[in-house]
Amino acid sequence: QGIVAELEVRLGAHEAAAPLVPRATADLVAYDLFLQGREAIRRRTPQEIRAGIAAFREALTLDPSYAAAWLGIAEAHAALGVFAYEAPFSSRRLAQEARALAMRLGAPRDEGDRLRLMVAVYLDPRWPAAAPLADEVVRTGARDAVANTVAAVYYGLADDLTGLAVVSERALAADPLSAWVHSVVGLGLSYTGQFAQAARVYERGLVLGSRSAAALLYPG
């Protein structure tokens, strides 16, 4: 079985035909399962991420057209690869497949692009080709903490000091209490050799969430 069988289309083949209004769900139980899944993957441990996938899939048994649940599955598979809990290649493939189905069902374009950038930056060796996508994600998500945080990694890898400075400031301002945001922004800063600034941001992340997987893994 697997996600590919559920897609019944090649990746991205029907994204252009997605409805303009994202589909939510009228099933309250499915929505509750979705919230459980979101909370689980936020903890970033392998057990919790897999529990999140299970919750999203259970929600989809109640509402197979629940686009947000497919986006959650895509993010969870990406996270498994990012934290090296599973092989990056298979994590990237599963994340891309789940995202494609979410877009077909009407998931918001900006959320889909943000996830595409995350997968490209963390899990694809061809990440330099993501430059136009990174610029678009930043343009459409100027006040979005996650969009700017993921973009910080891209601009750090690309050694774009100007872009990195902009998105780092935006990310930290949009979610100043997130250990994850601080940890990932610190990662981007370290890529450009700004070690003192990266250390300060990391330390703040550890203060905000000493048990956060991101805050513990990235400084090492």
N, C-alpha and C positions, 0 to 999 in steps of 0.2 A: 504494500500500500504506500504510505508515505505522502508527503505533501505534493509531490509531482503528480501523483494519480488524482489528487483532489483538484489540482489546477485544471487539468484537461486542456491546457493551452501551453504554448511555449512562453517562456518568461517575457513579460511585458507586452504580449501580443494584443491584449485588450485594454491596456491602460488608457488609451485615448477615448475609449467608449465608456469610461467610468461615469456614473451619474454625478451631476454638479453638486448635489447636496449629500454630504456624508451620511451613511446609514448608521444610526445608533441602534438601540434595541428597546423593544417594549417589554421584554421579559426581565422582571426584577431579579429573579434568581440568577439569570445569566449576567446581569449587571453586577450583582454582588460577587459572583465568581471572578469577573473581570477585575474588580477592585482588589480581591484577594491575590490575584495574579500580579497586579501592579506592585502591591506591597511586598510580595515575595521576592520579585526580581530586584527591588531596590536594595535588598540586603546583600546581594552580590556574592553569596556563597554558592557553591555548586548545587548543594541540596535544595536551597531556597529557589534558585533559578529554575531548576527542573520541576520543583513544586509549582512554580508560576506557570510553566508551560502546561502542566497538567490541569491547572485551574482554567487557563484560557481555552484549552481543548474541551473541557467539560462545558464551558459556556457556549462553545460552538455546537455542541450536541443539542443545545436548547434553541440556539438561533444560528444556523449555518451561515447567515449573511452578515454576521457581526464583524464588520471590518476592523474595528478597534482591537478585537481579540487577536486577529491575524497580525496586526502590527505589534501587539505585545509578544506574540510568538517569535516574530522576526527579531525584535530587540533582545529577547531572551537568548536566542541562538547566537546572535552577535556577541552578547556578553560572555557566553560560554567560551567562545573563541578568543575574545579580548583578554580574558583572565587565564587563558591556557588551560581551562578545565577540559576542553575538547580540542581536537585537531582544527586548526584555522580553516583549512580548505573545506571540510565538511560543514563547519559552522557557517562559513560564508555562503555556501550553496543553500543551506536550509533557511538562512536569514533572507536571502534574495528571493527564494521561492515563496516564502510566507508574505514578504512585502509585496510581491507581484499580485498575489491574490487579494491582499488588502486593498491595493489600488484599484483592482478590477471591481471591487465591491463598493468603491466610493470613499476610501480614506482620503483625508485632506492632503493635497499635493505638498504642502510645506512639511508636513510630518513625514511623508514618504521620502522627500528629498533629504531631510535631516538624517533619516535612517540610512539612506543610500550613502551619504557622506561618512557616517560612522563606519559602515562596512568597508568602504573604500580606503579610509585612512588606516584603520586598524588591521584589516584582514586581507587586503589586496596588494600584492607587490607592485601593481601598476598605479599606485596611489598618486604619482605626479599628474596623471591625466585627469584627476578630480578637481583641478583648479577652477574651471568654470562652475562646477557644482558648488564648490566651497563659497565662491563669490555670491552665487545665487542664494544659498542658504543664509548667508550673513545679511544679504539685502532684504530678504523677506522675513527674517527673524531677528530684526535689530534688537528687540527687547527680550528675546527668548534665551534663557540661561543655557539650555541644552545645546541649542544651535551654535551659540558663540563658544561654548566650552569645547565642543567637538572641533569647531573651526580653529580653535587655539592649537590643537594638536597638528592640524594640517599646516597652518602658517608657521608653526615651530619647525616641522619637518622641512618645509620649503625655505627656511631661513628668511622669512619675510618679517622683518622686525616691525615694520609699520603696521601691517595687518595684524600681527600678533598682539601688539600693544592695544589696538582698538578692540579686538574681540575679547581679550583678557579683561579689560576694564568693564566691558559690557556684561560679561558673564558673572563677574564678581559682584557687580552692582545689581544684577537681576536676581541673584540668589546668594546673598552674603552669608547665609547660615548653612550652606551645603558643604559637607566635607568632600563629597565627590567633585563638585565644581572646583574647589581649591586644589585638590590633588591633581586633577587633569590639567588645569591651567598651569600648575607648577611643572607638570611634565612638558608642556609646550615650551615654557620658558627655559627649561634645562636643555632642550634641543638646540637652542640658540646660544648656549654658553652663559646665560644670565643666571648663574648658579646661586648667587646671594639672594636675588629676588625670588628665585624658585624655592629656595630653602624657607624663606619667610612665609610664602604662600602655603607650602607643604605643612609647616608647623602650625599655621592657623587651621588647616584642615584636620590635623590630628587633635587639636583642642576641641574642634567642633564635633568630631566623631572618631574617637580613638579606636572604636571597633569596626569602623568602615573598612571593607575590603580594599576599596580604592585607596584610601588614605594610608593603609598599611603596605600595600603592594608597590605603589608607584615610587615612594621615596627610596625603596631598595633598588 
